[in-house]
Amino acid sequence: MKLNNETLKNREMWEAKGYRLPEYDREAMIARTKENPSWLHFGAGNIFKALHGMAAERLLNEGVLDRGIIAVERRDNGGDKFDDLSVVVTLKADGTVEKNILGALAETCYLYGGDERLTEIFCNLSLQLATFTITEKGYSLDADDVKADLLTGPEEAKSYMGKVAALLLARYKAGAYPIAMVSTDNCSHNGDKLKAAMVAFAEAWGDEGFKAYIEDGSKVSFPWTMIDKITPSPDLSVGAMLEADGLEGFAPVRNARGTVKAPYVNAEESEYLVLEDDFPNGRPPLEKAGFFFTARETVDKVERMKVCTCLNPLHTSLAVFGCLLGYEHIWQELQDDDLKKLIYTIGYKEGLPVVTDPGIIRPEDFIKTVLTVRFPNPFMPDTPQRIATDTSQKLPIRFGETIKAYLASNTLDVHDLKLIPLVFAGWLRYLMAVDDEGKPFEPSPDPLLEYAQGFVSGMKLGEKPDCAKLEGLLRKKTVFGVDLVEAGLADKVCAFFTELTVGPGAVRATLHKTVTEE
């Protein structure tokens, strides 16, 4: 059976196979949304569909919302085969599977090739918010196309940020209507990154009125947010399950860049979206879908709790050692007593002492859910290789902030940190691209991979490493968050690295010995 508006009319067929269908008049919803759009989203990928999209879906089903979301993709790659419908598969820790048809997307527009329609939407007074999941790299101003746009102006904009700025400029010229520009990407102070990009374009294009509009919080806001929901790449077994149900065209496709594309999303059940409540043109009542709306200071505390202590550092620790020990899934690592002790100790003993309770989510409850429900979920097909992507960009915030807190504390001693330095040493060992059995593996993509690997070049298992060669890397604050030599941790990292390179099996032996001593 095909997924489209026509086949959804046969509700009994879908429901017999366990699918939950939209319970609202989707045709009427689409018409209302197109006429008076309220919510536009840039980057309609997996996490958007599983989190933002499903939140809107639930509220549409409950009658709380009467309009859906307009999604913005980069470009049309062959047309919509599914009438803007998707399947969202929730893989629960108890082994049950929830299959939802996501109908909340009323329309898909294209940043490249859909300028007129997007401009029309952005100039509509009814538009309350534009949300983003375009990754942290999407806000960068360093790319050549962005630099060109800064020089040529809005009419010739070709970069992602340039086109977004041109849309915001069009809204300003249409009447300086208020709007919330809401980054929900997984990066610190994400609203500031989006605002900085928009201000840069306004300055470069020489429009003082546009710049004043962007900087007027009563007109344009850039709320901070914290997002958290594990949405791995589409898993082949999930695709096979859907095809066994009779769905046509649901086999995942891997493109030349290695990215898996599929008309379905698989995700965990747990989710968090915390937003600074700053919406000058109003907003949908998304708190009824479980979103948290709060003050900027609280968003910052929640984000630091998650990114610096209660989830992200533990994920990276599992990623580094999982790749070295040959694991294929994160959940398998939670059956490994050594790895389990590693992340429990980093989380509870080394991390929690420096966490500030944000008040709306208890750190102890958050980390308990991570360690006992989310990571061990055997039905979540997440991999250490995926999490190991861009590790050099993750270490400074995921571990460096904890080290800084220890250095600034009057009661904590940075020299008491043991397992965080072990993870750093594990990453250096990972850079050698040889697993614990001595077999080569392909490291995950990382913008600093070649640079970082240069520091371990020529080092081999079974040969004592020249740790003096590592000093330049260990001093790099942009990698570790601090100068590890100045922090007094470099010798500990080097000692662990020396142990990890003794020969095949040294990773397991060092890990077991170190966590057992804890």
ROPAFI-80989 format. One record per residue (C-alpha): residue number from 1; residue in one letter; x, y, z. Coordinates in steps of 0.02 Angstrom, whole numbers. Layout:
// residues N
{NUM,"a",{X,Y,Z}}
...
END
This chain:
// residues 518
{1,"m",{0,0,0}}
{2,"k",{56,177,-36}}
{3,"l",{64,318,90}}
{4,"n",{-42,461,25}}
{5,"n",{-202,556,58}}
{6,"e",{-306,434,-43}}
{7,"t",{-251,276,47}}
{8,"l",{-276,358,218}}
{9,"k",{-462,360,181}}
{10,"n",{-457,171,211}}
{11,"r",{-433,193,398}}
{12,"e",{-476,13,439}}
{13,"m",{-333,-52,331}}
{14,"w",{-204,59,418}}
{15,"e",{-272,36,593}}
{16,"a",{-275,-152,572}}
{17,"k",{-86,-144,549}}
{18,"g",{-64,-39,707}}
{19,"y",{-47,136,635}}
{20,"r",{-119,288,721}}
{21,"l",{-192,406,591}}
{22,"p",{-232,592,597}}
{23,"e",{-396,618,689}}
{24,"y",{-433,788,615}}
{25,"d",{-492,851,445}}
{26,"r",{-320,861,363}}
{27,"e",{-385,943,205}}
{28,"a",{-464,1084,306}}
{29,"m",{-307,1100,413}}
{30,"i",{-199,1119,259}}
{31,"a",{-312,1253,187}}
{32,"r",{-312,1353,349}}
{33,"t",{-124,1338,366}}
{34,"k",{-88,1396,189}}
{35,"e",{-204,1545,206}}
{36,"n",{-143,1601,378}}
{37,"p",{21,1513,419}}
{38,"s",{80,1524,598}}
{39,"w",{229,1406,605}}
{40,"l",{369,1384,478}}
{41,"h",{512,1261,503}}
{42,"f",{681,1258,417}}
{43,"g",{765,1089,404}}
{44,"a",{627,959,410}}
{45,"g",{736,811,457}}
{46,"n",{719,668,579}}
{47,"i",{719,762,744}}
{48,"f",{596,890,677}}
{49,"k",{472,756,624}}
{50,"a",{491,654,784}}
{51,"l",{482,802,904}}
{52,"h",{410,963,832}}
{53,"g",{301,876,705}}
{54,"m",{229,748,825}}
{55,"a",{194,883,955}}
{56,"a",{90,975,826}}
{57,"e",{9,810,775}}
{58,"r",{-47,774,954}}
{59,"l",{-119,948,975}}
{60,"l",{-210,939,809}}
{61,"n",{-285,772,861}}
{62,"e",{-341,850,1026}}
{63,"g",{-416,1002,940}}
{64,"v",{-295,1121,1027}}
{65,"l",{-221,1175,859}}
{66,"d",{-314,1204,698}}
{67,"r",{-161,1239,590}}
{68,"g",{-6,1137,558}}
{69,"i",{174,1172,507}}
{70,"i",{246,1226,341}}
{71,"a",{413,1139,314}}
{72,"v",{560,1213,220}}
{73,"e",{680,1096,131}}
{74,"r",{835,1148,35}}
{75,"r",{772,1097,-136}}
{76,"d",{648,984,-224}}
{77,"n",{735,819,-258}}
{78,"g",{601,736,-361}}
{79,"g",{435,791,-293}}
{80,"d",{328,739,-146}}
{81,"k",{278,557,-164}}
{82,"f",{186,548,0}}
{83,"d",{76,705,6}}
{84,"d",{183,780,147}}
{85,"l",{147,628,254}}
{86,"s",{278,533,354}}
{87,"v",{286,383,469}}
{88,"v",{359,412,641}}
{89,"v",{407,252,731}}
{90,"t",{435,265,919}}
{91,"l",{545,125,986}}
{92,"k",{504,105,1170}}
{93,"a",{616,29,1302}}
{94,"d",{484,-102,1345}}
{95,"g",{496,-171,1168}}
{96,"t",{334,-101,1103}}
{97,"v",{328,-1,942}}
{98,"e",{213,147,909}}
{99,"k",{180,188,727}}
{100,"n",{109,360,690}}
{101,"i",{62,438,525}}
{102,"l",{124,617,538}}
{103,"g",{0,730,449}}
{104,"a",{42,896,532}}
{105,"l",{149,956,387}}
{106,"a",{29,1060,284}}
{107,"e",{150,1108,146}}
{108,"t",{332,1090,95}}
{109,"c",{425,1239,22}}
{110,"y",{599,1246,-48}}
{111,"l",{734,1370,-4}}
{112,"y",{808,1347,-177}}
{113,"g",{673,1358,-309}}
{114,"g",{527,1416,-202}}
{115,"d",{571,1597,-168}}
{116,"e",{403,1675,-210}}
{117,"r",{299,1560,-101}}
{118,"l",{420,1572,45}}
{119,"t",{422,1761,34}}
{120,"e",{232,1763,31}}
{121,"i",{227,1658,190}}
{122,"f",{360,1761,277}}
{123,"c",{269,1923,240}}
{124,"n",{106,1861,315}}
{125,"l",{64,1946,480}}
{126,"s",{-8,1781,545}}
{127,"l",{165,1699,549}}
{128,"q",{215,1685,731}}
{129,"l",{374,1583,730}}
{130,"a",{507,1511,617}}
{131,"t",{598,1365,695}}
{132,"f",{762,1287,639}}
{133,"t",{851,1119,646}}
{134,"i",{993,1148,524}}
{135,"t",{1140,1094,637}}
{136,"e",{1261,1214,721}}
{137,"k",{1364,1226,561}}
{138,"g",{1213,1302,473}}
{139,"y",{1237,1468,564}}
{140,"s",{1419,1489,515}}
{141,"l",{1471,1643,418}}
{142,"d",{1637,1570,361}}
{143,"a",{1579,1479,205}}
{144,"d",{1621,1555,35}}
{145,"d",{1439,1569,-19}}
{146,"v",{1396,1664,141}}
{147,"k",{1542,1784,116}}
{148,"a",{1482,1814,-62}}
{149,"d",{1304,1850,-3}}
{150,"l",{1367,1977,123}}
{151,"l",{1444,2072,-23}}
{152,"t",{1311,2053,-158}}
{153,"g",{1149,2086,-62}}
{154,"p",{981,2001,-33}}
{155,"e",{927,1990,-215}}
{156,"e",{1073,1875,-256}}
{157,"a",{1075,1776,-94}}
{158,"k",{1128,1595,-122}}
{159,"s",{1183,1535,51}}
{160,"y",{1062,1461,178}}
{161,"m",{1084,1603,302}}
{162,"g",{1082,1732,164}}
{163,"k",{914,1671,102}}
{164,"v",{843,1670,279}}
{165,"a",{905,1848,304}}
{166,"a",{824,1899,138}}
{167,"l",{658,1826,198}}
{168,"l",{670,1921,361}}
{169,"l",{711,2080,264}}
{170,"a",{555,2053,158}}
{171,"r",{450,2039,318}}
{172,"y",{526,2201,381}}
{173,"k",{484,2290,219}}
{174,"a",{307,2218,218}}
{175,"g",{267,2303,383}}
{176,"a",{401,2262,511}}
{177,"y",{287,2125,578}}
{178,"p",{342,2038,739}}
{179,"i",{408,1860,735}}
{180,"a",{508,1736,841}}
{181,"m",{659,1661,754}}
{182,"v",{685,1502,853}}
{183,"s",{840,1395,834}}
{184,"t",{809,1224,908}}
{185,"d",{978,1156,858}}
{186,"n",{1082,1062,985}}
{187,"c",{1209,1198,1024}}
{188,"s",{1238,1318,1167}}
{189,"h",{1148,1486,1162}}
{190,"n",{1079,1441,991}}
{191,"g",{968,1595,979}}
{192,"d",{1121,1707,989}}
{193,"k",{1202,1614,844}}
{194,"l",{1051,1644,733}}
{195,"k",{1037,1826,787}}
{196,"a",{1222,1858,754}}
{197,"a",{1202,1791,577}}
{198,"m",{1050,1901,542}}
{199,"v",{1135,2057,613}}
{200,"a",{1290,2022,509}}
{201,"f",{1186,2022,350}}
{202,"a",{1092,2181,399}}
{203,"e",{1258,2269,430}}
{204,"a",{1337,2205,271}}
{205,"w",{1186,2255,167}}
{206,"g",{1190,2429,243}}
{207,"d",{1008,2436,298}}
{208,"e",{1003,2523,467}}
{209,"g",{814,2507,479}}
{210,"f",{824,2320,452}}
{211,"k",{961,2306,582}}
{212,"a",{857,2404,708}}
{213,"y",{709,2290,672}}
{214,"i",{815,2135,708}}
{215,"e",{885,2209,868}}
{216,"d",{714,2264,932}}
{217,"g",{657,2122,1044}}
{218,"s",{477,2179,1034}}
{219,"k",{485,2147,846}}
{220,"v",{605,2002,822}}
{221,"s",{657,1880,957}}
{222,"f",{790,1746,955}}
{223,"p",{747,1633,1103}}
{224,"w",{871,1511,1177}}
{225,"t",{815,1330,1175}}
{226,"m",{872,1158,1234}}
{227,"i",{822,1007,1131}}
{228,"d",{845,824,1172}}
{229,"k",{777,672,1083}}
{230,"i",{881,531,1011}}
{231,"t",{835,506,828}}
{232,"p",{961,389,746}}
{233,"s",{976,369,559}}
{234,"p",{833,268,486}}
{235,"d",{865,88,534}}
{236,"l",{854,-49,404}}
{237,"s",{755,-164,519}}
{238,"v",{625,-28,545}}
{239,"g",{612,-5,357}}
{240,"a",{592,-192,336}}
{241,"m",{453,-193,467}}
{242,"l",{359,-57,373}}
{243,"e",{381,-145,207}}
{244,"a",{316,-305,288}}
{245,"d",{160,-205,330}}
{246,"g",{141,-178,144}}
{247,"l",{208,-1,130}}
{248,"e",{285,34,-39}}
{249,"g",{445,133,-65}}
{250,"f",{501,127,116}}
{251,"a",{673,51,92}}
{252,"p",{807,171,158}}
{253,"v",{928,244,31}}
{254,"r",{1108,289,71}}
{255,"n",{1174,435,-32}}
{256,"a",{1353,468,-87}}
{257,"r",{1391,561,75}}
{258,"g",{1338,411,178}}
{259,"t",{1178,492,241}}
{260,"v",{1028,375,252}}
{261,"k",{866,448,186}}
{262,"a",{696,369,211}}
{263,"p",{513,422,219}}
{264,"y",{505,367,400}}
{265,"v",{588,416,564}}
{266,"n",{636,301,708}}
{267,"a",{658,383,878}}
{268,"e",{658,353,1064}}
{269,"e",{509,394,1174}}
{270,"s",{595,518,1291}}
{271,"e",{600,698,1233}}
{272,"y",{633,872,1299}}
{273,"l",{613,1042,1219}}
{274,"v",{642,1190,1334}}
{275,"l",{614,1363,1261}}
{276,"e",{640,1540,1320}}
{277,"d",{463,1611,1322}}
{278,"d",{493,1759,1207}}
{279,"f",{369,1765,1061}}
{280,"p",{323,1943,1009}}
{281,"n",{185,1886,891}}
{282,"g",{114,1753,1006}}
{283,"r",{139,1566,991}}
{284,"p",{47,1400,984}}
{285,"p",{9,1325,1157}}
{286,"l",{147,1196,1141}}
{287,"e",{161,1177,1330}}
{288,"k",{8,1066,1309}}
{289,"a",{119,948,1209}}
{290,"g",{249,940,1347}}
{291,"f",{365,1081,1294}}
{292,"f",{438,1188,1434}}
{293,"f",{425,1378,1419}}
{294,"t",{532,1472,1543}}
{295,"a",{659,1611,1569}}
{296,"r",{823,1622,1472}}
{297,"e",{924,1587,1630}}
{298,"t",{830,1425,1658}}
{299,"v",{855,1369,1478}}
{300,"d",{1041,1397,1503}}
{301,"k",{1043,1292,1661}}
{302,"v",{949,1149,1578}}
{303,"e",{1063,1155,1427}}
{304,"r",{1219,1150,1535}}
{305,"m",{1146,1009,1639}}
{306,"k",{1118,903,1483}}
{307,"v",{1267,950,1375}}
{308,"c",{1400,964,1511}}
{309,"t",{1350,824,1628}}
{310,"c",{1194,719,1618}}
{311,"l",{1191,656,1439}}
{312,"n",{1312,718,1307}}
{313,"p",{1476,679,1399}}
{314,"l",{1412,504,1433}}
{315,"h",{1365,481,1251}}
{316,"t",{1538,535,1193}}
{317,"s",{1622,420,1319}}
{318,"l",{1523,273,1251}}
{319,"a",{1559,326,1072}}
{320,"v",{1748,332,1093}}
{321,"f",{1765,168,1187}}
{322,"g",{1626,84,1089}}
{323,"c",{1721,111,927}}
{324,"l",{1882,46,1004}}
{325,"l",{1797,-108,1077}}
{326,"g",{1700,-151,920}}
{327,"y",{1522,-115,977}}
{328,"e",{1389,-82,845}}
{329,"h",{1252,-10,956}}
{330,"i",{1247,103,1108}}
{331,"w",{1125,-10,1200}}
{332,"q",{1249,-155,1189}}
{333,"e",{1377,-51,1282}}
{334,"l",{1260,-37,1431}}
{335,"q",{1277,-225,1452}}
{336,"d",{1465,-203,1473}}
{337,"d",{1503,-184,1659}}
{338,"d",{1661,-83,1627}}
{339,"l",{1576,42,1512}}
{340,"k",{1426,53,1625}}
{341,"k",{1539,94,1773}}
{342,"l",{1631,221,1665}}
{343,"i",{1479,326,1625}}
{344,"y",{1396,306,1795}}
{345,"t",{1554,372,1878}}
{346,"i",{1577,516,1755}}
{347,"g",{1395,564,1775}}
{348,"y",{1363,544,1960}}
{349,"k",{1536,565,2038}}
{350,"e",{1632,683,1924}}
{351,"g",{1492,781,1842}}
{352,"l",{1344,804,1959}}
{353,"p",{1443,899,2093}}
{354,"v",{1457,1049,1975}}
{355,"v",{1280,1047,1904}}
{356,"t",{1159,1186,1947}}
{357,"d",{981,1122,1970}}
{358,"p",{877,1216,1839}}
{359,"g",{719,1193,1943}}
{360,"i",{605,1127,1806}}
{361,"i",{697,961,1778}}
{362,"r",{794,879,1920}}
{363,"p",{970,830,1864}}
{364,"e",{960,669,1965}}
{365,"d",{798,619,1877}}
{366,"f",{866,667,1706}}
{367,"i",{1026,567,1721}}
{368,"k",{934,418,1797}}
{369,"t",{819,411,1645}}
{370,"v",{970,424,1529}}
{371,"l",{1064,282,1613}}
{372,"t",{921,163,1654}}
{373,"v",{795,192,1513}}
{374,"r",{865,287,1364}}
{375,"f",{1040,218,1334}}
{376,"p",{998,36,1377}}
{377,"n",{847,32,1260}}
{378,"p",{885,-122,1152}}
{379,"f",{763,-64,1020}}
{380,"m",{855,98,983}}
{381,"p",{974,71,836}}
{382,"d",{1095,210,883}}
{383,"t",{1279,179,855}}
{384,"p",{1442,236,935}}
{385,"q",{1504,278,761}}
{386,"r",{1364,406,737}}
{387,"i",{1394,485,907}}
{388,"a",{1582,491,873}}
{389,"t",{1553,613,730}}
{390,"d",{1635,784,760}}
{391,"t",{1707,729,928}}
{392,"s",{1838,868,924}}
{393,"q",{1696,994,921}}
{394,"k",{1606,911,1066}}
{395,"l",{1746,886,1193}}
{396,"p",{1764,1068,1248}}
{397,"i",{1583,1089,1303}}
{398,"r",{1548,910,1356}}
{399,"f",{1700,896,1469}}
{400,"g",{1791,1062,1468}}
{401,"e",{1654,1152,1563}}
{402,"t",{1663,1025,1704}}
{403,"i",{1852,1047,1715}}
{404,"k",{1830,1237,1721}}
{405,"a",{1704,1217,1862}}
{406,"y",{1828,1111,1961}}
{407,"l",{1966,1239,1933}}
{408,"a",{1853,1379,1995}}
{409,"s",{1789,1283,2147}}
{410,"n",{1847,1308,2325}}
{411,"t",{1791,1133,2375}}
{412,"l",{1831,1025,2224}}
{413,"d",{2005,973,2165}}
{414,"v",{2031,954,1977}}
{415,"h",{2163,820,2013}}
{416,"d",{2025,708,2080}}
{417,"l",{1957,691,1903}}
{418,"k",{2007,522,1837}}
{419,"l",{1883,456,1710}}
{420,"i",{1866,616,1609}}
{421,"p",{2055,612,1576}}
{422,"l",{2034,428,1530}}
{423,"v",{1906,477,1398}}
{424,"f",{2027,607,1328}}
{425,"a",{2161,472,1319}}
{426,"g",{2034,356,1239}}
{427,"w",{2002,486,1104}}
{428,"l",{2189,500,1069}}
{429,"r",{2193,310,1054}}
{430,"y",{2041,319,939}}
{431,"l",{2136,440,827}}
{432,"m",{2258,298,789}}
{433,"a",{2112,218,693}}
{434,"v",{2154,44,759}}
{435,"d",{2033,-49,874}}
{436,"d",{2077,-147,1030}}
{437,"e",{2108,-304,926}}
{438,"g",{2234,-211,821}}
{439,"k",{2118,-200,670}}
{440,"p",{2103,-37,573}}
{441,"f",{1935,54,570}}
{442,"e",{1869,210,484}}
{443,"p",{1851,355,607}}
{444,"s",{1690,454,598}}
{445,"p",{1691,622,506}}
{446,"d",{1768,765,605}}
{447,"p",{1829,934,540}}
{448,"l",{1989,917,643}}
{449,"l",{2018,732,611}}
{450,"e",{2168,752,497}}
{451,"y",{2244,887,608}}
{452,"a",{2221,787,768}}
{453,"q",{2283,626,691}}
{454,"g",{2443,716,648}}
{455,"f",{2490,715,833}}
{456,"v",{2481,524,842}}
{457,"s",{2557,495,671}}
{458,"g",{2688,359,676}}
{459,"m",{2631,291,844}}
{460,"k",{2597,104,846}}
{461,"l",{2527,-23,966}}
{462,"g",{2662,-109,1065}}
{463,"e",{2780,40,1053}}
{464,"k",{2793,166,1193}}
{465,"p",{2723,331,1126}}
{466,"d",{2821,492,1129}}
{467,"c",{2698,592,1233}}
{468,"a",{2796,752,1205}}
{469,"k",{2723,751,1029}}
{470,"l",{2549,769,1106}}
{471,"e",{2580,931,1199}}
{472,"g",{2524,1044,1057}}
{473,"l",{2356,957,1049}}
{474,"l",{2334,944,1238}}
{475,"r",{2359,1131,1253}}
{476,"k",{2224,1169,1124}}
{477,"k",{2080,1250,1218}}
{478,"t",{1966,1240,1066}}
{479,"v",{1977,1051,1077}}
{480,"f",{1975,1016,1264}}
{481,"g",{1897,1176,1329}}
{482,"v",{2053,1211,1433}}
{483,"d",{2241,1200,1416}}
{484,"l",{2265,1027,1493}}
{485,"v",{2446,1065,1535}}
{486,"e",{2398,1221,1632}}
{487,"a",{2251,1128,1712}}
{488,"g",{2371,995,1777}}
{489,"l",{2287,852,1685}}
{490,"a",{2404,825,1538}}
{491,"d",{2518,702,1630}}
{492,"k",{2368,597,1682}}
{493,"v",{2302,594,1503}}
{494,"c",{2473,544,1436}}
{495,"a",{2493,407,1566}}
{496,"f",{2325,332,1518}}
{497,"f",{2367,347,1333}}
{498,"t",{2529,254,1361}}
{499,"e",{2432,113,1446}}
{500,"l",{2303,108,1306}}
{501,"t",{2437,81,1174}}
{502,"v",{2533,-62,1256}}
{503,"g",{2460,-183,1129}}
{504,"p",{2300,-273,1078}}
{505,"g",{2183,-288,1227}}
{506,"a",{2260,-138,1316}}
{507,"v",{2102,-34,1298}}
{508,"r",{1998,-164,1389}}
{509,"a",{2132,-194,1521}}
{510,"t",{2156,-9,1558}}
{511,"l",{1971,27,1561}}
{512,"h",{1934,-118,1678}}
{513,"k",{2076,-76,1796}}
{514,"t",{2031,109,1805}}
{515,"v",{1844,92,1832}}
{516,"t",{1870,-49,1958}}
{517,"e",{1981,64,2061}}
{518,"e",{1838,187,2069}}
END
